[in-house]
Amino acid sequence: MSKKKFLALVMAILVLVMSLSTTAFAADNNVTAEDGKVYVPFGEEVDTYDSLEAAMKEVGQNPVTLYLVGDDELATDVEISAGQTLVIATSEDYEADNTKTGNNTSSAQQGDSAYSTLTILSGATLTVNGTVIVAGNQYCAAPNAGVLTGNYGAIVVDGSMKVNGELYARGSVSGTGKIEVSGTGDVYQMLQIHDWRGGTAMLGIYTTVFPFSCYTVNNITCNTTYEYGAELFAQYYITYSVLGRLYESQGNSKIVGSTSAEDTLYYMASEGTSGEFNGTDLTLHGDFVIGAVEVTISTPIRDYTLSTANLIGPVYNINLNVTAGSKLEIPHSLKLLPDSSLTVNGSVSITSGATMYFYTVNGYSSTYNQLHFNGTEDAYLRVNEGGSITGTVGSTSDTFSNFYGLGELTYTGTPKVPEATQTGSSTTVVDVDFYTVTLTAPTPAE
C-alpha cells in the first residue's frame, strides 16, 4: 500500500471515530420522539430512551436537558448533575415546559390530570444537583389567582429525593417517601390564591385588610425537610384589567428561608434549624421567626406591595407544631382561620403589641373571603406539657373554648379585627369581636 493511500485510510478512520463520538448519547438517531418516553434534544436531532435510568447511564454528567413524556418508574439511584435539567412534561409539546417561570394563562385550560409521572420507588433515591422542573401552568380569573390548571407533570416519591440544586414543583409532587432539601437547595411551588378580590377591590382595602386570606403552597404534599440555608419560594401569578386591558403580575414570595425575616414568612433564625412541611402541616425544629408574605402588584401608575408585615396576617389551612426545645417568635399580629392550629411543645413568644387571633367556626363568616369558606373546625391553640407561650392571644369565643392546656382563662381585652365583605368590586370593612388575654409562660393545665 502506498504511503498516500495509507494516510487516506487513517484519515477516514479518524473521521469515522469523530462521527461516532458526536452521537455517543444516541440510542437510535433515526427514531422519532414517539418511539420513547425520555427525550434528549441535540439541535434538530432527538435521542430517545425507554427509561430515565437508561438515559442517565448514556448521558452521564454531560450538561443536557432531558424530558419525560409519559410515565416511568425509578428503581435505582439516579443523580441529576449540576448543569443538567430534567423536565416532567405536561404535553407532547414538551420543550415548551422547559421554563422556570411557567406558562401562565388568564383562563382555565382543558384537562386536570397528570400527563407525565415519574414514580420513585421505595429504596430508590433521585439526587438533584442540577434542576428538576415538574411542569404545570397557572391561571388567574378571580377569585382564583395563580392556581394550577390543565394537565401537569407529576413526581410520586415513594422512595426519596435529595435536593441540592433546584426543584420547580409547579405540577404535583406526592407520595409516601420523603424529600430532603439541603442548605444549598431551592424549591419553587405555586402561591395558589383562592379568594383574589380583583384589582379594584384590592385598592379599596389593602392598607386595612390583607386582600386575600385563602392561599396555599401545596404542590408538594409528601413530607419535605428544609435544612438551614434551604429556601422555599411560592410563585404567584395575578391579573387585573384597566379600561379593558389585561395586566399581569408575577414573582416569588419567600415562604421558608434564612436570609432575612423581613421578607420571609417562616424565617430560620439560627444554624441547625429545620422545618418539615407537607403543604398543610409545618413542624418547626430550632429557632424560627414568623415574618411576612409579600406580593407586588404592578399597575400602569405604580407598583403596590401587599405585605402582612403591618397588617393582621392570615394563616389558612396550616397546622404549626413547635417541637420540644424549639423557639418561635411572632413579631406581627396573625389571625388563624378555621382549620388552622398552633401546637406548642417548645416555647412561643409573641412580641408586645402583636396578637395571635384564633377564629372559631361560628366566629368566622364566609363573606370575609371570595372563596366563601368558613371551615369545619375551630382554629385552636394547644400548649402541651413542657411547652410555654408568652404574649397576647385572642379568640372569637369569650370562654376560649378553642384553647387547650392553659386551664380556665378570663379575657382582659375586647379588640376588633377588621375584615372585608365584597359585592362586585365594592368592599366594606367590618369589625369582628375578639376576646384577648395576655399570657406569661403559663404551666399547661393538662
N, C-alpha and C positions, 0 to 999 in steps of 0.2 A: 504494500500500500504506500502510495506516495505521501510525502510529508504534508502536502496541501490537502489531500483527501482526509488524512488523519486529523488535522486541525479542524476541518469542516465537521467531521463526525463528533469531535469533542464539543464544539460549539453547539451542535444540535442537541447533544445530551444535556448540556448546561441549560439551554432554553427550555427543554422538557422538564428538568428538575425545578426551575424557577416557576414555570407554569403550574406545576403540581403544588408548589408551596403556597401560591397565592390563593389556592382553593382548598387549603388544608381543613377548613371548617365545614366543607360541604359534605352532606350525606349523599346528595344527588343533585348536581347543579341543574339538571333538566326537569326536576319535579316542579309542580306548581304549588302554590300556598295551600291548596285544598288537600294535598297529599299528606299533611302532617298537622300537628297542633301547636308546636313550638317553632316560631319563625324567627330567623336571624337575617335581616336585610343587609346586603353588601352592595350599595349602589342600586343598580337595576336588577341584580340577582337576589333571590331569597332562598336561603338554605332552610330546610325543614327537618324536624326531628319528631319522633314518636313520644318523647317524654322530656321533661326538664332535666332529668338526670343524664340522659343521653346527650342533650345539647351542651350541658355544662362540662361533661367529660371531653367533648370535642373542642369547645372554645377556650377552656382553661381560664386563665386570668386576663385574657385579652379584653380591651375596652369595647365591648359590643352592647347592643340593645337587643333583648330577647322579648318576644311577645308570646304569651299563652292565649290561644284562641280555641276554647273548648275546655274540657275537664281533664285533670291529671292528678295522679297521686304520687306523693313524695315518700319513698320508703327508706331512703338513706340520707345521710347528712350531705347538705349542699351549701356552698358559700357563694353569695353574690359579691364579687370582689369590688374593691374601690375602682371607680371608673366604669363599672357595668350597671346597666339598668334592666330590671325585669318589669314588664307591664302585663297586668292581668286585664284582658281586653273586654270591652262592652259590646263589640260587634265585629263583623267581618272587616270593617274599615279600621283595622287595629292600630295603624300608625297615628290616627287622629287622637288616640288615647295617651300618647306619649307627651303629656303636658302636666306640669306641677301645679298649675292654677286651675285646671279642669276646663271642661267645655260647659259653659253656663248658658241658660236659656230663660226667656221671660214667660214661657208657657210650659205646661206639663207635657211630657213625652209619652208615647205609647210604650207599653211593656212595664213590668215591675218584677223582674226575676233575674237571677244570676245567669249571665251569658257564658262566662268562663269561670271555673272554680279550680283552685289549687288546694288539694287536701294534704296537709302534712300529717302523716300517720303517726300513731303513738310510737315513740322510740326514735323518731327522726327529728332532725333539727335543721332549720333554714337560718343560716347566719347572714346578716345583711351588713356588709361593709360598704356597699355601694348604695343603690337606690332601688326601692320597690314601689311601683305605682299600682295600687288596687283601684282601677279606674271607676269613676262614677260622675254623673252630671248633677249640677244644682240648678234649681229653678226658683223664680220669685214671682208670686202672684198672691198678694195679700189675701188672707192673713199668713200665708206661708212665705218664708224668705230663706233661700239657701238650702232647701230640703232636697233630699235625693229623689231623682226622677228617672224613669225609663229603666232599661236593662243596665246591669252593672257587673263589675268584676268582683270576685269573692275569694277569700282565703279561709279555709277551715283549719284551725290549729288544734289538732288532737295530740300532736307532739309538742314541739316548742319552736319559738323564734327568738333570735338574739339580734337586736338592732343596735349596731354601732354606727351606722350611716343614717339614711333617710327612709322613712316609711310614710307614703302618702296613702292613707286609708280613706279614700273617697267613696268606695263601694262598701262591702261588708267584710268584716273580719270577726269570725266567731270560733267556737269550738270549746272543747273540754281541757285543752292544754294551757300553756302559759306563754306570755311574751315578756322578755326582759329587755328593757331599753337602758343601755349603759350611759355613762356620763358624756359620751360623745354623740349619742343618738338624738335624732329629731323625729318627731311623729306629727303628722298633719291629719286632722279629721275635719268634718264639716261642722260649722256652727249652724245648726238647723233651728231656725226661729219659727215657731208655730202660731204666734199671735202678733205678727207685724201689723201695725195700725195704718201704715201708709205715711207718705211724706208730710202731708198737710196736718194730719193728726199728731205726728211726731213733733212738729214745730210748735204745736199748742201746749205741749206738756213736758218737753224734755228737760226743763230746768226744775221741775217739781216732782215728776214721776218718771222713773226709768221706762222708756216707751215699749219695752217688751219684757215679759216675765217668764214665758214658757219656751225655754230654749234647751236644746240637748246637744251633747257631744258624745254620740254613742254609735258611731260607725264600727268601733271596736267593742265587742261585748264579751270577749274572753278575758281572763284575768291577766292584767298587764302591770308590771312593776316598773316604775320610773325611778332610776337611781339619781343621786345627787349629780347635777350637771345636765341631765336629760331635759328635753323641752317638749311639751305638747302644745301645738297650736291648733286653733279652730279657724277654718277658712270660711269667711262669710261672703254672701252674695245678695245684695239688696237692690231693688229697683224702685223708682218713683217717676212720675210724669209731671211735666210742667208745660202747659199750653199744648198738650197733645204729643209732646216729645218725650221719649223714654230716656232716662238717665240711669246709669248703673254705678254701684259702688261695690268694690270687693277688696278684701285684705285679710289679715290674720290677727286674731286675738290670742294672746298667750294664756293658756289655762294652767299649765304647770311649768315651773322654771326656777332658776336660782340666780338670775342676773339682777333683777330689780323687783321690789314689792310694789312699785308704783304702777306697773303695767302688767302684773301677773296675778291671776285670780288665786292660785294656790302656790305660794312662794316658799321654796325650800330655803330655810334661813341658816343652815349650818351643814357642814360636811357630814356624811353618814346618814343624812335624811333620805327617806324614800317614800313613795306613795304607790299604793295598789289601787287600780281603777278598772272597772268593767263597764263603764257607761252609766251606772246608777249608784254603785257603792264605791266610796272613796275612803280607803283606810290609810291613816297617816302614821308614819314611823319617824320620830325625830322632831325637829323644830320647824313649824310651819307658821306662816302669816297669811291670812286671807286678804288679798289685795283687791283688785278691781277688774271688771270686764270693760273693755273699750272697743267701740266700733266707730269708724269715721264715715260719715255720710257726705259725699261730695255733691255740691249743687253749683249751678252757674254763678251764684253770687258769692258763696263762701263754703268752707268746709265746717261741718258740725261734728264735734267729738262727743259721742254718747258714752258716758262713763258712770259706773256705780260708785265712784270714789266719794262724791259729795251728795249722793242720794241714798235711799234705803235700797240696797242691792237685793234683788230677788234670787232665791235658791229654789229651783224647781226639780222635783223628782230625783233628788240626791240624798243619799244616806251617808253622813260623815261619821267616821269612827276614829276617835283619838285613842291610840293604844297606850297601855301602861308604860310610863316613863317618857311619854311624848308630850310636847307642848304645842298649843295652838293659840296664837294671838289674833284678836279680832279688833282692828283699829277703826273700822267703819260699820255703821249700822246695817244689819241684814234682816230680811224677812224670809222665813222658811214657809213656803206654800204647803198645803196639804200634800201628803205622800212624800214628804221630806223629813229628815230627822238628824239629830246630833246625839251620839252616844259617847260618853266621856269615861275613859278608863285611865287617862293621864290627867293633864291639867289644861284648863282653858281660861284665858284672861281676856276680858272684854274691856277695851280702853275706856277711860272716863269720858263721858259724852256720847258714847256709842251704845246701842241697844240691839240685842238679838230678839226679834219678834217671831213667835210661833203661832201660825194660824190653825184654828180648829176648822173642821169641815163646815160647821154651822156658821163660823165667823167669816168665811171667805165666799164671796159671790162670784159666780161665773161671768158676771157682767164686767168684772175688772180686767178681763183679757179677751182678746179676739178669738181664742180657741174655744171659749165658753166652757172652760174647765174649772171644776171646784174640788176635784179629788175624791178619794174614797176613804182615806184615813187621816186623822189629825196629824199635823206636823208635831213632832214630840221631842222633848229633851229628856234624856236618861243619863243619870250620873251613877255609875256603879261603884262598888266598894273599892276604895283606893283612889278614886277619881275626885277631882275638885274643879269648881268653876267660880270665878270671881267676876263681878260686874253686874250690869243691869240686863235682866231678861223680862220678856213680856209675853202675854197670851191673850187671845180673844175670850178666854174663859176666866171669869173672875175667881174661880176656885183653883185655877192652874191644873185642871184635870188632865192635861197633856204633858205634865211634868212628873217624872218618876225618879225616886231615890233621894228626894230633897225634903221629905216629910211634909207637914202641913205648912202652907205659906199664906201670908196675908198681904195683899197688894198695898203698895205705898204710893203708886203713881197711876195716873189715868191719861196717858198721852193719846193723841190721834195720829194715825198713819194715813197719809194721802194715797188714794188710788184714783183711777180714771175710768169712767164709763164712756161709751162712744156710740154715736148714731151717725152713720155715714162717715164723713171726715170730721164731724164736730165732736169735741171731747168735753167732759165735765169732770172736774176734780171733786171727789167726795172723801170724807174723813171716816176712818174706821176706828172704833173704840178698842183700846187695848188696856191691859192691867199689868203693871210692872212691879218688880221687886228687885232690890239690889242685894246681891249675894256676896258673902265674904268667905270664900273657900269652905262651904258647909260640909260637914261629915254626912255622907249618904245615910238615909234612914232605913234603907232596905237593901 
